[in-house]
């Protein structure tokens, strides 16, 4: 869509948005002041309470919950899990707006392949899949209902997110060329989720050392529609676009799962995925429920230290306003790398080096409650995932899409915005999140979405915004052609099964999606599982 056409399409909605002061809302979901206490406080009081346990898990995101589950599967119940927020789950937590559950972050899980047996086992345990007549079948109630996704492009909705309606032959030719390059990469190397500790193929090392946009330039892929789509995919999965992420990440997005199918390709079937009104919190809540009192929420981990006979973990209890100490035989550190490097005394070299290299994408998640269905433009029916071409946001998912109610009613639209390379990079994005009032984001996001839904500002009743300053590690290029931040020796060494995904230093084990270099459920869960196994 040309810029003048886009501006014309939003001119009227912009006026409407400016008068929507009756839309209530504010910031919710993450208490950034708790995390900043660790950064801003120079001296903490001595521990007022001392606990003793066998294992302490520092961090209650997906990796921490997976580690706790692995301990329980081993028959180990003597552990404590310390979580900063009031509920576990990390980026896979949920809220309720207007009585409707909605995600605060991660909102779906693709059906895992045989490369992720740990995730497959979890889904079987939760009843999401079962063996029938020798085949695995998934519970259709939890599979994303059709229609799955659509794109608002050139004034109308089209099926799928790749721009196709009205594009020329030159664009279609570039789609076919990129599809060919993806297939060549798939033939030349093994692309797995989760990534494995094994030597990389030469093509993967080369791709990991350059930006995705450099790769596109090298291959003559200059079409603006293709580039918009690839940039959208990277921002959606990695928090930053094609000028920032590595070419390995750009190709891995397609090669590790469904490939890339140009229009008209026979195998252009969409992959199955699991989703719920509350997003991946459906999974994390079921991982957290069995923990009971072993889950200690509202605890800011301050210090992790190991000695000859065990480890000590100090944490600030936000409820009692006291520092508490856990004495244990071992600790599993499932904190983001930059936090782990700050709190681990005598941090091992691989942790300090990773902390210097990792770059984090800030994110904004907006949950918008609307009292009645929106009027729709021409094209496919409302879908689970709805994206507006040419905008800075990543579209929205509909919390009630999985509902079987015969007549559509009120719902919550969850809108995502990655700020990893949005006007000055991650630091500028974090500054925006901290300094801009919630009303700035309300008016900005409503104006953007009003290009496709002019009646949205009038039907919206409330908007709740969740800010993530360090939402995910961005898979940036590495001069060594390395994937993620695992120690280089770990990439070359032949590992035993129990060490396969292990990062260990003495009595400390480390697990977090950060170590894979990009943030998805499969990576976090697998790393956490093997840390606790």
N, C-alpha and C positions, 0 to 999 in steps of 0.2 A: 504494500500500500504506500503510495507516495505521501510525502510529509504533508503537503497541503490538503490531501484528501483526509488524512488522519485528523489534522487539526479541525477541519470542517465538521468531521463526524462527532467531535467531542465538545464543540463550542457551546451548544445548548446545555448538555449535561454539566459542564463546568459551572454555569450559572446556577443550576439546580443544586449542585453540591454545596455551594457557598452558603446556602440558606438552611442547610440541614443541621442546625444546632440542636434539634430535638433528639438526635441520635445519641444515646448515652453510651458510655464505655470507658476505656482506660487501659492501662498496662496491667498484665496479670501473668501468671504462669511460672515466671522465674524471678527469684529475688536476687538481683545482681549485687545488692549491698552485702549479702552474706559472703559471696566469693571475694568481693573487694576488701573485706575485713582482713583476709589473709595477706593481701597485697599492702594494705595501708597500716596495719598494726605492727609496731616494732617490738613490743614486749607483751608477753602473755603471763598471767598469773600461774603459780604452780598448780598442778592437778589437785582438784578437791576430792575426786573419786578415783579409785583404782579398780579395774575389772581384770579378771583373768579368764582366758579362753585359749583354745588351741590355735585358731586361725582368725585373723582379722582381714576382712575385705574392705578396702578403702575405695569407695565409689559405687553407687547403685544404679548405673546405667545398664544397658543390655549386657555388656561384658561382665559386670559385677554380679548381675542376676544369674547369668550363665555359670559363673564360677560357683555361686552358692548352690545351684542345682547340681552341678557336678560333685560337689562335696556331699550333698545328701544322697546322691546315687551310690557313692562309696560307703554310705553308712556313717558319715561324719556329721554329727549334729552340733558339735562344740565349736561354734564360730559366731562371729558378729559381723554384720554388714553396716558400714557407716555411710550415710547418704546426706548430701548437702541440703536438698530441697525437702519439702514436706511429704513427698511421695517419690517412690523409686521409678526408674524408667528412663532417665536421661532425656534424650531428644524424642523418646517414644512414650510420652505421657499424654494425658487427655484432660479436657475440661468439659463444662456444661454451660451452654448459653441459651437462655430462654427455655430451659428444660430439655434441651437436645444435646446429647453427647457429641463431642467433636474433637479432632486431634489438635495437639499443641505442637506437633512436629511430624515425625515419620507417619505415613498414612497407608502404606501398603507393603506387601511382601511378595515378590515374584515366586512362582512355584520353584523350589530349589531343585537343582540337578543332582546327580549322583556324586558330584564333586563336593557336596555339602551334606554328608551323612548325619552330622550332628544336628543340623537344622531339620532334616527329614525325620529323625528320631523324635525331636521335640514335637513336630506336627502330628506324628502318630500318637504320641503320649497325650496330646490335647484333643484327640479325636477328630482332627481336621483331615486326616487321610487314613485309609484302611485298605488292606489287600483283599480284592474280590476277584475270584477266578484267575488268580495268578497275576493280576494287574493292580497297580495302585490307583485308587479312586479318591478324589477329593470331595469333601462335603460341599455341594453346590450352594448351600446357604451362605457360605463364606467366600465363594469366588465372586469376583467383581461382575455385577450384572451388566448386561448389554442395554444400551450402547455404552461403550467404555470411554471413548475420548473423541473430541471434536475441536476444530480450530475456527475462530472467527477471522475470515480472510476476505478482503475485497468486498466488505459490506454484507457478507452472508456467512452462515456456518457451513463447514465442509466436514466430512467424515475423516477421522485421523488427524494427526498433527503435522504431517509433512505437507507444505503448500502444494496443491495440485490443480485447483480449479482456475482455469484460465491462464496457466503458465505456458510459456512457449516451448518449442522443441529444443532450444538451446539449454533451457533449464532441465528438461527431462533427460537430455543427453548427459548432463553433469550428474544427475541422480544415478544414472546407470553406471557411470564411471566410478563414482564413489562406492556403489554396491560391489563392483568388480574388485576394487582395492581392498574392501573389507573381506571378501572371500579369499583373496590372495593371502592376506594376513592370517586368516583362520587356517589356511592350508600350511602355512610356514611355521606355525607355533601353536602351542597349547594355551588356550585362554580359559581360565577357570575362575569360578567364584565359590569359595574364597581362593585368593592367590596362594600358591604353594611355596614352600621353601625348597626350591630346586633351581638349577642354573637357568637363566633366561636365554631364549633364542636370540640370535643376532638381531633379528628384526625388532624384537621387543626392547633390547638395549638401545638400539638406534632411536626408536620412537620415544623412549623415556627420556632422551637427552635433548629433545626439541619441543617447542610449543606446537599445539595443534594447528594454529594458524600458519606457522611456518611449513608444516606438512602439507596443508591445503595449497599454499602458494607453490610449493615445489611440484605438486601434481596438477597445477593449472586449474584448481577448483575455485573459481572466483564468483560463481553465481550467487547473487544476494539472497535468493530464497533458500538455497542449500545452506549457505553460511548462517542465515538466521536460525534455521532449524537445528543445525549442529551446535550453535551457540546456546540455544534454548536447552538442548539436551544436557550440555555440560553445566550450565548454571543450575539446572534442575537436580542433577545428580551430585555435582561437585562444589556448588556454591560460587563458581567463577566460570567465565566464558572461554572461548577458543583462543584468545590472545594470552591467557594466563595458564591454563592447564596443559599438561604434556600431551603430545600426540599419542603416547601409549594410552592415556586415560580416554582420549577421544575415540580411539579404535576399540579399546576394551569395552566401552559402553555397548557396542554392537556385537563384537566378536565373541564375547563371553556368554551371550544369551541368544538373541533372536536374529542376529545379523542385521543387514540393512537391505530393504526390498524396494526397488524402484517401482513406480506405479505400473501395474500390469503384470508384475512378477507372480508366478503361479503359487509360490510358497509364502505369500505375504500375509500369513495368518498371525494374528496378535497372540502374544504369549499370555498364558493364564496368570492371574495374580489374586492374592487374598487381600481383602480389605474389609473394614468394619466402620461403623459411624464414628467411633472413637479412635480410628487408626490403629497403629501398632501397639497402643496401650492395651488393646485386647490381649495381646501376648504378654506384655510386661506385667500386667496385673496378675495374670495366672502364674507367672514366675515368682512374683513377690508374695502372694497370699500364703504359701506354705511356711514362710520364714517366721511369721509371728513376731515375738519379742526379739528375735535375733536381728531384725531389721530396725536399725536406729536412725530415724530420719531427723532432719534439722541439726546435723552434726557437721561442722566445718573441720576437715582434717588439717591439722597444723604441722604435724611432725611424724615422720616414720623413720625409726632408727633401729639398726640391728646390732646385736652384740654377740658374744661368744655363746650365750645360753638361750637366746631368744630375741624377740623384737618388742619394741615399744611403739605404740601409736597414740598420739595425743590428738584430741578433738575438742572443739568448742561446742557445747550444747546450747543451742539458741533458746531452748525452753527454760533451762535453769540458769543460763548465763554463767556457767562454770566450765572450766577445762576438765576433761576426763581423760584418764589414761587406760589403755588396754595393754596388758602384758600377754604375749602369745609366743607360740613356737615358730610361727611363720606369718607372713602377711602377703596378701594378693593385692597389688596396687592396680586398680582399674580406673585410675584418674586420667584425664587428658594429659598428654605428654608434658605440656608446659606447666601444669600444676604439679605433676609428679616430680619434675626436676626441682621445683621449689621446696617441696616438703620432705623429700628423701634426703636424709643426712648422708654425706659422702656418696652422692649419686654416682653410679657407675658411668664410665666414659660413654657407653652407647646411649645412655639416657641424656646426658648433657649434650652430646653431639646432635641427637635427634631434636632436642628442644631448641637448638640454634637454627635448625633447618626448617622445622614445620611452620607452615603459614595457615592461619585459620580464617574461614569465611564467616562473617556475621550474617545473621538471618533475621527476618521479620515474618511472623505468622499472624495473620489477621482472621479472626472468626467473626463473621458478619451474620447476624440474625435477621432474617426477612420474614415478615408476617404472612405473606402469601406468594404464590408462584410469580415469577417474572414473565412479562410478555416476551415472546421469542421472535427472533429474526428468521428469515427463510433458511432452509437447510435442514440437516439432521436434528433429531429431537435432543432435548437436554440430556447430557451425559454425565458420567461420574467425574471425568476430568475435562475442563473447559478452558481453553487457552485463547488469548487475544493476540493476534499477530502484531509484531512491531512494537510491543510495549516492554517496559522494564520488568514488570512482574511476571510470574510464572503461571498465571491463571488461577483457577480455583477448583476444588473438589466439593461435591455436594454430600453433606452428612446424611441426608435421607435417601440417597440413591439406592441403598440396599433395602429400603423399606418396601413392603408389599402392600401398603395401603392403596386402595383403589383410586382415591382422589388426592392429588398433591395438595399439600398445605404449607405450613411454616417449615422453614429449614434453616440450616446454618451453612454458609459458603465459607470454606477455609481457603484463604488466599495466601500465596507464598511469594516472598521477595528475597532473592539472594543479593547481598551487598558486598561480595568478595572483590569485585572489580567495578563497582558502580560509582563512578565519579571520585577517583582518588585512591582506590584500593581498600583493603580491609580496615586499616586504621581510620580512614575517613568514614567508612561505613559504621564502625563502632561509635565514632564520635556523633554521627547522626542519630543513632539509636539512643544514646545517652542524653543528647541535648534537645532534640526536637520534641515538642509536646505531642501527646497522642492525637490531638485534633489535626495536627499537620498531616499525620499518616492517614487519618480518617478521610480528609478531603482529597489527598493525593490518590489514595486507592479507589475511592468511589468515582473520581473523575476518570481514572484509567479504565475501570470496568464498565463505566457508563457508555463507552464507545460501542459495546455490544448490548448493554442493557440500560437504555435511557431512564427506565422507571426504577432502577435500583435505589437511587438516593431517597426516593419517596417511600419505598417499601421497607427500607432498612430501619430497624428499631434499636439495635445495639451492636457495638463493635468492640471486641476484646483483643488486645494486641500482646503477643509474646515475643520478647526480644532475646536473641542469643548472640552475645558478643563473640563467642568462639564456638560456633555451632559444629564445625567439621574441619578436618584437615583437607587442604586443597592439594590435589595431586599435581604439583608443579614439576617442571623438568629438573632432572638431576644430571650433573655433568658426568657422574659415574655410570649413568644408565641404570640406576637402581630403582626398584619399585618399593615404595613405602619407606619405613624408617627402621626396619629390623637390622641388627648388626650385620656387617658384611660377612663375617665369619659364619653367621647363621645361614646365609644364602648359599655357602659353598659346602658346608659340612654335611656328611651323611648322618641324619638324625634318626634316633630310635622312634618308635611309635609314640611313646610318652613325651618325647621332646619335640615332636613334629612341629608344633606351633609355639613351643615354649620360649619365653624370654625370662631368664632367671639370673639373679645375682645373690649368692649366698642363700639367706632365708627369705628373700623377696622374689616374688614372681610378678610379672607385668602383663597386663592385657588391656587393650582398648582398641577401638577401630582406628585410632590414630596411627597405630603401628603398621597398618596396611596402607596408609597414605590416603585413604578415602573412606567415607563414612556410610556403610550400609549394614543392615541387620546381620547378614550372613557372616561378614568379617568379624564384627564385634562378638557375636554369639560364639563362633568357633574358637576365637582366641580366648575368650573367657572360659569356655568349656575345658579347653586343654590346660589352662592355668589351674583349674580346680580338680582336674582328673588325677 
